[in-house]
């Protein structure tokens, strides 16, 4: 009898607390929270990119008002303003967005899949491989246009495959060391080719050493847009395994993600970087910076779209600073991104945040 009476208060307390929560609902709520943050981060970065884009095409030495921008884009001819907007400001801003997206997403894939914040295309030699192939095509083969773009992409793929074969399946810090050594060798090849270039080719070769949006034209933008339209659907399919790859090879295999899928995702990243270099040269540190910044904004979780938006913001903003920071001097955009990226790299090294994630 006493046992029955003693159990009644516990039953009453349980009834007052309500039914136990459904575990599936708890999991759904836990998933919705980071999803909401990711959507907020992407929306905020998109708004910031639009703002930076409008600043780039309206402000500067020659100011074009937003109503004039709308009239010019819709076909109205405004003397002076139409030429400056359509032949300089707008194409540079559009190319900056496309190249920044390609570098940002490509760099984030490298860092996520290889689980190393230093494993960006800038550091492991992919960008330098594209530049070396492009310079060789200009100076030795005397080719431009499609042949030049194809050479840059093939150079990026060749270096990526070479580094992968040298470091084997478990890369770690060895991948970064091999990439740095290979980059040094390729830079020496570029310097040698630079000495063989004539005066006209020298100006073009400089773009492939630093990265610049100065020589942009609409045909280049159209080709880059078409290439990205081809690569993006493949990226969307393969990126579903990015989170599993971030956990490590063994954990990814346990979740049903084969190593070959990670290699395919890296190949897509190499193609993105190669296409970006083919259009604007190796704009330094964009791929290196975009992923960590987006991940920090997203609470430590990787977001490829966020990284792409960060990359686009960096390139467009840096190009505006490069064009107008010093009066009558138009710096290549790679000068500004390099000035920002180098201290960030030193900070990573000084704080010990370059170790491989486990």
KEVONU-833556 format. One record per residue: residue in one letter; x, z, y of N, C-alpha, C in turn. Coordinates in pm, whole numbers, padded with zeros to 5 digits, always signed. Layout:
BEGIN
AXZYXZYXZY;...
# end
This chain:
BEGIN
X+00083+00000-00120+00000+00000+00000+00087+00000+00126;X+00193+00085+00125+00282+00090+00241+00355-00042+00264;X+00386-00111+00152+00453-00241+00165+00363-00342+00235;X+00235-00340+00196+00139-00432+00257+00124-00403+00404;X+00113-00270+00440+00098-00234+00580+00223-00269+00660;X+00343-00253+00596+00467-00284+00668+00485-00433+00694;X+00426-00517+00611+00444-00661+00630+00354-00718+00736;X+00247-00643+00770+00152-00697+00868+00213-00715+01007;X+00295-00619+01058+00357-00642+01189+00447-00766+01192;X+00521-00790+01081+00606-00909+01078+00523-01036+01081;X+00411-01033+01006+00323-01151+01004+00264-01173+01143;X+00224-01060+01209+00167-01073+01343+00270-01129+01441;X+00397-01086+01428+00503-01137+01518+00527-01285+01495;X+00526-01325+01367+00546-01466+01335+00433-01551+01391;X+00308-01498+01377+00193-01573+01428+00199-01583+01579;X+00244-01476+01646+00254-01479+01792+00360-01577+01840;X+00469-01591+01763+00577-01683+01801+00538-01829+01782;X+00433-01858+01708+00391-01994+01686+00459-02055+01566;X+00417-02176+01529+00475-02242+01413+00621-02282+01437;X+00698-02291+01330+00839-02331+01341+00847-02476+01389;X+00943-02506+01478+00954-02643+01529+00992-02741+01419;X+00940-02863+01434+00971-02969+01338+01117-03011+01356;X+01199-03006+01251+01340-03046+01266+01357-03187+01318;X+01266-03277+01280+01278-03415+01328+01255-03423+01479;X+01162-03341+01530+01138-03338+01675+01258-03281+01749;X+01323-03180+01688+01443-03123+01749+01553-03229+01760;X+01570-03308+01654+01671-03414+01655+01637-03519+01760;X+01508-03556+01769+01468-03656+01868+01494-03608+02010;X+01465-03479+02036+01492-03426+02168+01641-03425+02199;X+01722-03389+02099+01867-03387+02119+01921-03526+02147;X+01858-03628+02088+01902-03765+02113+01857-03815+02249;X+01737-03774+02292+01683-03824+02418+01764-03776+02537;X+01821-03656+02529+01895-03600+02642+02016-03686+02681;X+02106-03718+02587+02218-03806+02625+02173-03947+02660;X+02063-03994+02598+02013-04126+02634+01966-04131+02778;X+01899-04023+02822+01856-04019+02962+01975-04018+03056;X+02079-03943+03018+02198-03940+03104+02265-04076+03109;X+02272-04144+02994+02333-04277+02993+02255-04374+03081;X+02121-04369+03073+02040-04456+03158+02061-04424+03306;X+02074-04295+03337+02098-04257+03477+02234-04306+03524;X+02336-04294+03439+02470-04340+03476+02471-04490+03498;X+02408-04565+03407+02404-04711+03419+02328-04753+03545;X+02216-04687+03572+02138-04720+03691+02217-04691+03819;X+02286-04577+03821+02365-04540+03939+02481-04637+03961;X+02549-04671+03852+02660-04766+03864+02611-04904+03906;X+02495-04945+03856+02438-05074+03896+02408-05076+04045;X+02349-04966+04096+02320-04958+04240+02449-04960+04322;X+02552-04890+04274+02680-04890+04345+02743-05029+04343;X+02732-05100+04231+02787-05235+04223+02716-05328+04320;X+02584-05319+04330+02510-05402+04425+02556-05372+04568;X+02575-05243+04598+02620-05205+04732+02758-05262+04763;X+02852-05246+04668+02987-05299+04688+02984-05451+04701;X+02901-05517+04620+02889-05663+04624+02841-05708+04762;X+02739-05641+04816+02686-05678+04947+02788-05653+05058;X+02863-05543+05045+02969-05517+05142+03073-05628+05138;X+03107-05673+05018+03211-05777+05003+03169-05909+05066;X+03041-05945+05055+02999-06078+05105+02950-06074+05250;X+02929-05956+05306+02878-05951+05443+02981-05903+05544;X+03065-05807+05508+03159-05749+05604+03296-05813+05593;X+03382-05781+05689+03516-05837+05692+03548-05895+05828;X+03646-05986+05834+03681-06049+05961+03564-06129+06018;X+03486-06190+05931+03369-06268+05974+03246-06203+05910;X+03158-06144+05991+03041-06073+05941+02925-06169+05924;X+02864-06165+05807+02746-06245+05776+02631-06148+05749;X+02527-06155+05826+02416-06062+05808+02339-06094+05681;X+02268-05994+05629+02190-06015+05506+02083-06122+05523;X+02009-06127+05635+01914-06239+05651+01983-06375+05647;X+02102-06385+05707+02175-06512+05702+02220-06544+05560;X+02259-06441+05484+02298-06462+05344+02182-06523+05266;X+02063-06467+05285+01945-06518+05215+01917-06662+05255;X+01925-06692+05386+01897-06828+05431+02000-06927+05377;X+02127-06888+05376+02232-06979+05328+02218-07005+05180;X+02194-06898+05102+02181-06915+04957+02060-07000+04921;X+01955-06993+05001+01833-07071+04974+01840-07212+05032;X+01954-07251+05092+01972-07390+05131+01985-07418+05278;X+01970-07320+05364+01983-07342+05508+02130-07351+05548;X+02163-07448+05630+02300-07468+05674+02322-07397+05807;X+02413-07300+05809+02451-07228+05931+02598-07259+05957;X+02629-07330+06066+02768-07371+06092+02864-07252+06088;X+02973-07267+06016+03074-07163+06003+03039-07062+05896;X+02924-06999+05908+02886-06896+05814+02863-06952+05674;X+02804-07070+05664+02777-07129+05532+02905-07155+05456;X+03004-07211+05525+03131-07241+05457+03202-07113+05414;X+03208-07013+05502+03279-06889+05470+03211-06816+05355;X+03077-06814+05355+03006-06743+05249+03017-06816+05116;X+02989-06945+05115+02979-07019+04989+03114-07059+04931;X+03217-07067+05014+03348-07110+04964+03450-06998+04954;X+03420-06882+05010+03517-06773+05005+03453-06642+04961;X+03366-06587+05042+03314-06453+05016+03233-06446+04887;X+03133-06531+04871+03044-06522+04755+03114-06556+04624;X+03191-06666+04616+03258-06692+04487+03357-06584+04447;X+03428-06524+04543+03521-06417+04510+03447-06294+04458;X+03333-06264+04519+03256-06148+04474+03197-06173+04335;X+03144-06293+04312+03086-06324+04181+03192-06322+04073;X+03307-06384+04100+03415-06383+04001+03465-06241+03977;X+03471-06160+04083+03512-06021+04066+03420-05944+03974;X+03289-05968+03985+03193-05902+03897+03214-05946+03753;X+03225-06076+03730+03238-06128+03593+03369-06081+03529;X+03478-06092+03601+03608-06052+03548+03612-05901+03525;X+03556-05824+03620+03553-05680+03604+03473-05637+03483;X+03358-05702+03460+03279-05672+03341+03359-05699+03214;X+03426-05815+03210+03503-05852+03091+03616-05753+03066;X+03692-05718+03170+03803-05625+03154+03753-05484+03119;X+03647-05440+03186+03597-05305+03162+03547-05286+03020;X+03465-05380+02972+03413-05370+02835+03525-05386+02734;X+03614-05483+02756+03725-05504+02663+03815-05383+02653;X+03848-05322+02766+03933-05203+02763+03866-05086+02694;X+03736-05066+02720+03664-04956+02656+03659-04973+02504;X+03643-05096+02458+03642-05121+02313+03777-05087+02252;X+03885-05127+02318+04019-05093+02268+04036-04941+02258;X+04005-04871+02365+04028-04727+02368+03938-04653+02269;X+03815-04700+02253+03722-04634+02163+03757-04660+02017;X+03780-04786+01984+03806-04823+01845+03940-04768+01796;X+04041-04772+01882+04173-04722+01845+04191-04574+01874;X+04092-04511+01937+04091-04368+01964+04216-04321+02037;X+04250-04397+02142+04368-04365+02222+04343-04415+02364;X+04344-04325+02464+04319-04368+02602+04425-04461+02658;X+04543-04464+02596+04648-04556+02640+04634-04695+02577;X+04550-04708+02476+04541-04835+02403+04450-04932+02476;X+04486-04966+02597+04411-05067+02673+04487-05199+02667;X+04420-05310+02694+04488-05441+02689+04608-05449+02782;X+04605-05375+02894+04720-05377+02986+04844-05320+02919;X+04826-05214+02842+04939-05140+02787+04991-05203+02658;X+04901-05249+02572+04944-05297+02440+04986-05443+02441;X+04985-05508+02557+05044-05640+02568+04949-05757+02561;X+04819-05733+02546+04724-05845+02535+04718-05924+02665;X+04708-05855+02778+04702-05924+02907+04831-06000+02935;X+04945-05940+02901+05073-06006+02923+05086-06129+02833;X+05033-06122+02711+05036-06238+02623+04959-06354+02681;X+04842-06325+02738+04763-06431+02802+04838-06489+02921;X+04900-06404+03001+04975-06450+03118+05093-06537+03078;X+05167-06495+02975+05285-06571+02930+05244-06709+02882;X+05137-06717+02804+05091-06846+02755+05047-06936+02871;X+04982-06875+02971+04938-06954+03086+05056-07006+03168;X+05154-06920+03192+05271-06963+03268+05348-07072+03193;X+05361-07059+03063+05426-07163+02983+05352-07296+02996;X+05219-07290+02994+05138-07412+03005+05155-07477+03142;X+05169-07395+03247+05185-07449+03382+05323-07510+03401;X+05426-07434+03367+05563-07474+03400+05618-07578+03304;X+05598-07558+03174+05659-07646+03074+05568-07764+03040;X+05441-07736+03016+05349-07843+02974+05281-07913+03090;X+05289-07854+03211+05229-07912+03331+05080-07941+03311;X+05009-07843+03258+04865-07857+03233+04787-07759+03319;X+04664-07795+03350+04574-07710+03428+04436-07712+03363;X+04342-07647+03427+04202-07655+03386+04175-07594+03250;X+04106-07672+03165+04063-07623+03034+04182-07587+02946;X+04287-07670+02951+04405-07642+02869+04469-07510+02908;X+04471-07480+03037+04529-07355+03085+04446-07235+03038;X+04314-07246+03049+04228-07137+03005+04240-07114+02855;X+04243-07224+02779+04256-07211+02634+04388-07147+02595;X+04495-07184+02667+04626-07124+02638+04625-06974+02664;X+04561-06931+02772+04555-06789+02803+04481-06712+02694;X+04369-06766+02648+04292-06698+02543+04371-06693+02413;X+04435-06805+02378+04516-06808+02255+04635-06713+02265;X+04694-06702+02383+04804-06609+02401+04761-06464+02380;X+04643-06430+02432+04591-06294+02413+04564-06266+02266;X+04502-06362+02198+04471-06344+02055+04600-06334+01974;X+04698-06418+02005+04823-06417+01931+04896-06284+01942;X+04902-06229+02064+04969-06100+02082+04893-05989+02010;X+04760-05992+02019+04680-05889+01952+04701-05891+01801;X+04702-06011+01744+04724-06023+01600+04865-05976+01563;X+04964-06014+01646+05101-05972+01619+05118-05821+01623;X+05060-05757+01723+05069-05611+01733+05000-05545+01615;X+04885-05600+01576+04811-05541+01464+04891-05550+01335;X+04958-05663+01313+05037-05679+01192+05159-05587+01193;X+05217-05565+01310+05336-05481+01318+05306-05332+01297;X+05193-05287+01348+05164-05143+01340+05088-05106+01215;X+05024-05203+01148+04949-05172+01027+04812-05116+01056;X+04750-05060+00954+04611-05015+00966+04598-04889+01051;X+04691-04793+01037+04682-04667+01111+04778-04675+01230;X+04722-04708+01346+04806-04739+01461+04861-04614+01528;X+04774-04535+01591+04818-04417+01662+04909-04452+01778;X+05006-04363+01804+05098-04384+01916+05190-04504+01891;X+05207-04542+01765+05296-04654+01733+05245-04783+01796;X+05112-04798+01800+05055-04919+01860+05095-04929+02007;X+05088-04820+02079+05125-04822+02220+05272-04856+02237;X+05359-04796+02154+05502-04822+02164+05535-04967+02134;X+05472-05023+02029+05495-05164+01996+05442-05253+02108;X+05326-05218+02164+05270-05297+02273+05358-05297+02396;X+05412-05181+02431+05500-05172+02548+05627-05253+02525;X+05685-05244+02406+05807-05320+02376+05780-05471+02381;X+05667-05512+02322+05633-05653+02323+05606-05703+02464;X+05541-05619+02545+05515-05656+02685+05644-05678+02761;X+05742-05591+02738+05871-05606+02806+05937-05738+02769;X+05931-05773+02640+05988-05901+02599+05915-06020+02660;X+05783-06014+02665+05706-06124+02723+05728-06135+02873;X+05743-06022+02942+05771-06026+03085+05903-06097+03112;X+06002-06078+03025+06130-06147+03045+06112-06298+03029;X+06024-06338+02938+05997-06481+02922+05929-06536+03048;X+05836-06460+03103+05768-06504+03225+05867-06516+03341;X+05957-06419+03353+06057-06424+03461+06147-06546+03446;X+06184-06579+03324+06266-06699+03302+06189-06826+03341;X+06063-06834+03299+05983-06951+03335+05962-06960+03485;X+05953-06844+03549+05935-06842+03694+06054-06907+03765;X+06174-06888+03711+06292-06949+03774+06293-07100+03758;X+06221-07151+03660+06217-07296+03636+06104-07365+03710;X+06014-07289+03773+05898-07347+03840+05937-07405+03975;X+05871-07515+04014+05895-07572+04147+05814-07493+04251;X+05824-07535+04377+05761-07458+04484+05609-07452+04469;X+05547-07560+04429+05401-07560+04414+05359-07472+04297;X+05429-07488+04185+05393-07409+04068+05420-07260+04090;X+05517-07228+04176+05548-07087+04200+05428-07012+04253;X+05353-07072+04343+05235-07005+04398+05129-06982+04292;X+05116-07077+04199+05017-07062+04093+05064-06958+03992;X+05194-06959+03961+05247-06865+03863+05232-06721+03911;X+05243-06699+04043+05228-06564+04095+05093-06503+04058;X+04989-06587+04051+04858-06536+04011+04861-06480+03870;X+04942-06542+03784+04949-06498+03645+05043-06380+03626;X+05113-06342+03731+05196-06222+03726+05123-06099+03778;X+05035-06117+03876+04971-06004+03944+04821-06000+03920;X+04756-06115+03927+04611-06122+03921+04553-06138+04061;X+04472-06241+04081+04421-06269+04215+04289-06346+04205;X+04205-06326+04306+04080-06401+04318+04089-06505+04430;X+04208-06526+04484+04222-06611+04602+04190-06758+04574;X+04219-06807+04455+04203-06949+04425+04072-06977+04348;X+03973-06896+04369+03849-06910+04294+03771-07034+04339;X+03702-07095+04244+03610-07204+04276+03488-07192+04184;X+03381-07262+04221+03257-07252+04145+03268-07308+04003;X+03343-07416+03978+03359-07461+03838+03419-07353+03748;X+03518-07279+03799+03576-07169+03720+03471-07063+03688;X+03388-07032+03787+03283-06932+03766+03183-06980+03662;X+03148-07107+03665+03051-07160+03567+03108-07154+03426;X+03234-07193+03410+03296-07189+03277+03304-07046+03227;X+03345-06953+03314+03356-06812+03274+03219-06757+03235;X+03116-06793+03310+02980-06746+03279+02935-06796+03143;X+02962-06922+03113+02922-06978+02983+02995-06909+02868;X+03125-06885+02887+03201-06819+02782+03151-06676+02757;X+03118-06606+02865+03067-06470+02849+02930-06471+02782;X+02848-06572+02812+02717-06582+02747+02731-06603+02597;X+02840-06668+02556+02863-06689+02412+02913-06560+02346;X+02999-06487+02416+03062-06369+02357+02968-06248+02356;X+02886-06234+02458+02805-06112+02473+02710-06089+02355;X+02636-06190+02305+02548-06161+02190+02624-06110+02067;X+02743-06165+02043+02825-06115+01932+02866-05971+01957;X+02899-05941+02082+02939-05805+02118+02824-05707+02096;X+02703-05747+02132+02588-05658+02117+02568-05621+01970;X+02585-05718+01882+02567-05691+01738+02677-05601+01685;X+02802-05630+01722+02914-05554+01667+02930-05417+01731;X+02883-05400+01854+02906-05273+01925+02828-05157+01865;X+02732-05186+01777+02657-05077+01713+02747-04989+01626;X+02861-05044+01586+02953-04966+01504+03060-04896+01586;X+03055-04909+01719+03161-04852+01802+03166-04700+01792;X+03050-04635+01792+03049-04489+01784+03104-04440+01650;X+03071-04510+01543+03124-04471+01413+03275-04491+01409;X+03325-04599+01466+03469-04624+01468+03543-04518+01547;X+03476-04461+01648+03539-04358+01730+03565-04230+01651;X+03493-04212+01542+03511-04092+01459+03632-04101+01367;X+03689-04221+01353+03803-04239+01263+03769-04333+01149;X+03873-04386+01085+03852-04483+00978+03777-04424+00860;X+03816-04303+00819+03752-04243+00702+03605-04210+00730;X+03578-04151+00846+03440-04117+00880+03356-04243+00896;X+03413-04347+00957+03339-04472+00973+03306-04534+00838;X+03404-04531+00746+03379-04584+00612+03270-04505+00540;X+03271-04372+00562+03168-04289+00501+03030-04318+00556;X+03022-04366+00681+02895-04403+00741+02856-04548+00714;X+02935-04615+00633+02901-04752+00595+02955-04859+00688;X+03053-04825+00771+03113-04923+00862+03249-04963+00807;X+03265-05084+00756+03392-05125+00698+03498-05147+00805;X+03625-05132+00773+03732-05154+00871+03730-05295+00931;X+03686-05393+00853+03683-05530+00904+03591-05543+01025;X+03484-05462+01029+03393-05468+01142+03462-05420+01270;X+03544-05316+01258+03620-05270+01373+03719-05376+01420;X+03781-05447+01326+03873-05554+01364+03800-05667+01436;X+03680-05699+01391+03600-05802+01459+03564-05758+01601;X+03531-05630+01616+03499-05578+01750+03621-05587+01841;X+03739-05556+01787+03861-05569+01865+03889-05714+01902;X+03859-05806+01810+03878-05948+01840+03788-05992+01956;X+03665-05944+01957+03576-05975+02069+03633-05920+02200;X+03688-05798+02194+03750-05740+02314+03867-05824+02362;X+03947-05873+02266+04061-05959+02302+04011-06088+02369;X+03904-06145+02317+03847-06267+02377+03797-06239+02519;X+03733-06126+02539+03686-06090+02673+03803-06080+02771;X+03907-06011+02730+04024-05995+02817+04092-06130+02840;X+04105-06210+02733+04168-06340+02748+04092-06430+02843;X+03961-06429+02834+03878-06511+02924+03893-06461+03068;X+03895-06328+03086+03913-06274+03220+04047-06310+03280;X+04152-06302+03201+04286-06339+03248+04291-06488+03279;X+04225-06570+03200+04223-06713+03224+04159-06747+03358;X+04065-06665+03403+03995-06693+03528+04066-06635+03650;X+04126-06517+03637+04180-06449+03754+04319-06392+03736;X+04380-06411+03621+04511-06351+03598+04497-06208+03549;X+04609-06144+03517+04604-06008+03459+04589-05902+03568;X+04467-05881+03616+04443-05780+03718+04471-05643+03656;X+04579-05583+03698+04633-05468+03627+04544-05345+03637;X+04538-05271+03527+04479-05139+03515+04326-05135+03522;X+04258-05247+03537+04112-05242+03539+04059-05203+03401;X+04110-05269+03298+04069-05234+03161+04111-05092+03125;X+04220-05047+03182+04270-04913+03154+04186-04804+03220;X+04137-04829+03341+04065-04729+03418+03917-04721+03385;X+03854-04835+03356+03708-04842+03348+03652-04751+03240;X+03709-04753+03120+03655-04675+03009+03657-04525+03034;X+03773-04465+03071+03775-04320+03097+03683-04277+03210;X+03672-04358+03316+03583-04321+03427+03437-04319+03380;X+03396-04425+03309+03258-04430+03260+03230-04319+03161;X+03325-04289+03075+03307-04183+02977+03297-04046+03044;X+03373-04026+03150+03365-03900+03223+03229-03884+03291;X+03178-03990+03349+03046-03985+03412+02935-03961+03310;X+02957-04008+03187+02855-03999+03083+02871-03877+02994;X+02939-03775+03042+02952-03652+02966+03041-03663+02845;X+03143-03749+02850+03236-03764+02739+03193-03863+02633;X+03078-03927+02651+03030-04026+02553+03061-04167+02602;X+03102-04252+02509+03138-04389+02543+03014-04470+02576;X+03023-04546+02684+02919-04642+02720+02986-04772+02761;X+02972-04875+02679+03038-05003+02708+02981-05067+02833;X+02849-05060+02850+02788-05118+02970+02836-05044+03095;X+02843-04912+03085+02894-04835+03198+03038-04871+03231;X+03121-04890+03128+03260-04930+03150+03268-05067+03217;X+03182-05160+03174+03180-05291+03237+03142-05283+03383;X+03042-05200+03416+03001-05184+03555+03112-05120+03638;X+03180-05020+03582+03293-04959+03653+03402-05062+03679;X+03432-05144+03577+03533-05249+03596+03495-05345+03706;X+03368-05385+03711+03322-05477+03816+03333-05412+03953;X+03295-05285+03963+03305-05215+04092+03450-05207+04139;X+03542-05177+04046+03683-05166+04081+03736-05299+04135;X+03706-05408+04065+03761-05538+04106+03704-05582+04240;X+03572-05572+04258+03511-05618+04383+03557-05532+04500;X+03559-05400+04481+03603-05311+04589+03751-05332+04620;X+03834-05346+04517+03977-05367+04538+04004-05499+04608;X+03926-05602+04576+03944-05731+04642+03909-05722+04790;X+03807-05644+04823+03771-05626+04964+03883-05552+05038;X+03936-05448+04977+04047-05374+05038+04169-05465+05053;X+04199-05543+04948+04316-05632+04952+04304-05736+05062;X+04181-05780+05089+04161-05886+05189+04165-05834+05332;X+04123-05708+05353+04103-05662+05492+04176-05533+05526;X+04247-05472+05433+04315-05345+05465+04423-05365+05571;X+04497-05473+05561+04602-05505+05658+04561-05631+05733;X+04552-05627+05865+04511-05746+05941+04602-05865+05916;X+04538-05980+05896+04608-06109+05878+04692-06116+05751;X+04671-06022+05659+04742-06025+05531+04640-06016+05419;X+04646-06113+05327+04552-06116+05214+04630-06088+05086;X+04628-05963+05042+04701-05924+04921+04625-05972+04797;X+04696-06000+04689+04627-06020+04560+04558-05892+04517;X+04445-05906+04451+04369-05788+04412+04447-05700+04314;X+04537-05761+04235+04616-05684+04140+04709-05584+04206;X+04747-05608+04332+04831-05512+04403+04756-05381+04425;X+04630-05391+04464+04550-05272+04491+04518-05197+04361;X+04474-05270+04258+04441-05203+04132+04565-05139+04069;X+04680-05203+04085+04803-05144+04034+04840-05017+04108;X+04817-05014+04241+04846-04895+04319+04757-04778+04280;X+04635-04808+04236+04543-04702+04193+04570-04663+04047;X+04596-04762+03963+04609-04736+03819+04736-04664+03781;X+04846-04692+03850+04973-04629+03814+04968-04476+03825;X+04916-04419+03935+04905-04272+03939+04812-04217+03830;X+04707-04290+03796+04616-04244+03691+04688-04238+03557;X+04770-04337+03529+04848-04337+03405+04945-04218+03403;X+05011-04191+03514+05103-04077+03521+05027-03946+03503;X+04905-03938+03556+04825-03817+03539+04789-03795+03392;X+04753-03903+03324+04722-03891+03181+04844-03841+03103;X+04960-03895+03135+05081-03853+03065+05116-03708+03097;X+05099-03668+03224+05137-03533+03266+05044-03427+03209;X+04917-03460+03192+04820-03362+03141+04807-03363+02990;X+04881-03451+02925+04878-03453+02778+04750-03505+02719;X+04679-03593+02791+04551-03644+02744+04565-03778+02674;X+04685-03811+02634+04708-03940+02570+04718-03927+02419;X+04700-03807+02366+04711-03792+02221+04593-03854+02152;X+04613-03895+02033+04509-03960+01954+04398-03862+01921;X+04273-03906+01943+04161-03821+01911+04138-03818+01762;X+04102-03702+01713+04077-03689+01569+03932-03664+01545;
# end
